[in-house]
Amino acid sequence: MVNRLEIHSIWSGLVQAWKVIWQDAADSQRWAAFAPHCDRLMVLARQQGLTRIESELLPLLELLQKLSRPGEEDKAVVDRLLPGVFAAVREVCSDNYDAEARGGAHSMPVIVMLVQHASAWQELGLQMEQYGYRLQIFSNYRLGMQAAITARAIAVVVELGTSDDAAVMALIDELNRYGPKWFALAREASFALRLTAVRHASHGFFLTPLSAPMLADAVDPLTFKTKDEPYRVLILDDSPTVLASIRKTLNQFPNIHTQTLRQPEQVLDVMGEFSPDVLLLDFHMNGCNGLEVAKIIRQNKTFESVPIVYLTAETSEHVQLEAMRNGGDDFLTKPISQAQLVNTVISKAERYRGLRKLMVEDSLTGLYNHVKAKTLLQQAILMAERQKSTVSYAMLDIDHFKRVNDTYGHSVGDKVIRALARFLKQQVRRADVVGRYGGEEFVIVFFDCTPDDAFEKLNEMREAFGLVQHTYEGGSFSVTLSAGIANFPAYLTMGELVVAADEALYAAKRAGRNCVMRAAIP
């Protein structure tokens, strides 16, 4: 929402400062006092998307930037410019001004670029909107820095020259005190320039030409920070004293969540519900031993890779080797030191999660792989059946992708695939599933989404991705998508749903590509 009160306040201060200049147009200090009011109004206009104020202010700010020895001619120029600024301010402050209709109220994260020639980067600004970012571009570095701070920019990209520019580095040091991460941008990447950037806490280094996918990949981790779930540790021991002691130690750490169990016969049920990242297993229990329990667990495919750490007073090397051969991953000998316990639990959990990630993710894109995507589709169907809701399943394919590889090379083709993966992941809801089916084919599971809504969303995504430019050494190009969509309960089983979406995709290809087709109603 437009902050009319703040705009009016800044404008009033600007007018008062201008009246002072009228008394002596040759006084540089009076002009220096006037300029910050103009800067603040521009920052607010950019922050709130007030494009008319921004455009009216731009020639005024350019004049002030070049001003060396002010005089009557400069005063006359500003006198001609200020009425346009006032008209834009008056329009914004009127009661019937609709900020959203005029391009305001942007909700997209902001990236600020400080570059020598702003006009050369306008196309990148348009591209970044397809990736969900609003790019603000400044050739006035101080003004851009102020905008970045005011707009709480996700990141700032600063174009550097071929040598250490003391004025620019001083601005960067000032920027660092306010928090936004900054990235260096340069035409050449000498070691000295990279060293300078690192010494001034750069978050990354770009070489021109800078593409939208490259910039989006770099800032995404800053925008979409993910908080890892606590490691889940199941402790099976028939001694309540041992359970209490271990739980007390591990519960001191917020990234570890524990559950205890005293009855070995319940272990499979509890593991199924709790999904532990590590199992701490007592080696000697009443009625059975840890080795036997481990064998039972390893016979279940679901838990065959969960780390098992034995808790024991057993010091026999023969017994320990036998246990390790039959499903164990490590031994902790009682009494167990707190440091050893925590370090073992975290290291085993990290390794298990890393392995599990490799098992379910596509290595090129980071999306769910084919097998995992189908598993999640089946789960979505079962849930929709219980809740009497719908699931829409889409298959997407990059049109003429072989031509991309043949023309630009496989490395560029891989970049296109990664760009589409990132684009799809950003466009869907958190509850939806995006996976890579194989090659240039992708799938989306829209949970609790009607066929009409899913169809409309797919079309929006298809049109938006068609506008994205993909760079190569000789320039840039765009690609289009085709998609087919089917839904549950029109198709009752996962197999029927997949076949129907696949047939709809091929219908889209036959229809000329770059379109979305619905599966026929059975």
Secondary structure, DSSP 4 states (H G I P E B T S, - for coil): ---HHHHHHHHHHHHHHHHHHHH-TT-HHHHHHHHHHHHHHHHHHHHTT-HHHHHHHHHHHHHHHH-SS--HHHHHHHHHHHHHHHHHHHHHHSTT--TTTTT----SPEEEEE-S-GGGGHHHHHHHHHTT-EEEEESSHHHHHHHHHHTT-SEEEEE--SS--HHHHHHHHHHHTT--EEEEEESS--HHHHHHHHHTT-SEEEESSPPHHHHHHHHHHHHS--PPPPEEEEEE-S-HHHHHHHHHHHTTSTTEEEEEE--GGGHHHHHHHH--SEEEEESEETTEEHHHHHHHHHTSGGGTTS-EEEEE----HHHHHHHHHTT--EEEESSPPHHHHHHHHHHHHHHHHHHHHHHHB-TTT-SB-HHHHHHHHHHHHHHHHHHT--EEEEEEEETTHHHHHHHH-HHHHHHHHHHHHHHHHHHS-TTSEEEEEETTEEEEEEET--HHHHHHHHHHHHHHHHT--EEETTEEE---EEEEEEEETTS-SHHHHHHHHHHHHHHHHHTTSSSEEEPPP-
